[in-house]
Amino acid sequence: MSSIGRRMVMVTAFAALAVLFAAQNGGVRVPLNLGVVTLRSVSLPIVVFTSVILGMVLVLLAGLKADLRTRRMLRRYQDALGGASEEP
């Protein structure tokens, strides 16, 4: 199986698990304390999926900062070597 096929299987499996979780817990309501305000009745799947998305965004931003720092350091190193670069 190709890597694209494996990825499609993994995405499909994750989506199926997400749908199953939402179907099983759709009626569950939980209080959500945001520090400043408390929401009394929020659907559990909404809380879980929103926190997953926010976590992904935070990891993306943290990785982006590190990536930009690394690129800047590599550019400085390349300039220090006299601009010689190996283009693929």
SVG drawing of the C-alpha trace seen along z (x, -y; Angstrom):
<svg xmlns="http://www.w3.org/2000/svg" viewBox="-29 -37 62 39">
<polyline fill="none" stroke="black" stroke-width="0.4" points="0.0,0.0 1.4,-3.4 1.9,-6.1 -1.0,-8.1 -3.2,-5.0 -2.0,-4.6 -2.7,-8.2 -6.2,-7.9 -6.9,-4.9 -5.6,-6.7 -7.7,-9.8 -10.8,-7.7 -10.2,-5.8 -9.8,-9.0 -12.9,-10.5 -14.9,-7.4 -13.7,-7.5 -14.6,-11.2 -18.1,-10.5 -18.6,-7.6 -17.4,-9.7 -19.8,-12.5 -22.7,-10.1 -22.1,-8.4 -21.6,-11.6 -23.8,-14.1 -26.3,-14.5 -23.8,-14.9 -23.6,-18.5 -20.8,-19.8 -20.0,-23.1 -17.1,-24.9 -15.1,-27.3 -13.0,-29.7 -11.6,-31.6 -13.5,-34.8 -16.9,-33.3 -18.5,-29.9 -20.7,-28.3 -23.2,-26.1 -24.2,-23.6 -21.9,-22.9 -21.9,-19.7 -19.0,-17.5 -18.0,-16.8 -17.8,-20.5 -15.5,-21.0 -13.3,-18.1 -13.0,-19.0 -12.5,-22.6 -9.7,-21.8 -8.1,-19.5 -8.2,-22.3 -6.8,-24.9 -4.0,-22.5 -3.1,-22.0 -3.0,-25.7 -0.7,-26.3 1.6,-23.5 1.7,-25.0 2.5,-28.5 5.3,-27.1 6.7,-25.1 6.5,-28.1 8.5,-30.2 11.2,-27.6 11.2,-27.1 11.6,-30.8 14.5,-31.0 16.2,-28.0 15.9,-29.5 17.3,-32.8 20.3,-31.1 20.9,-29.1 20.7,-32.2 23.3,-33.9 25.5,-30.9 25.2,-30.8 26.0,-34.5 29.1,-33.9 30.3,-31.3 30.2,-33.8 26.8,-33.0 27.8,-29.6 24.8,-27.4 24.0,-23.9 20.7,-24.1 19.0,-20.8"/>
</svg>
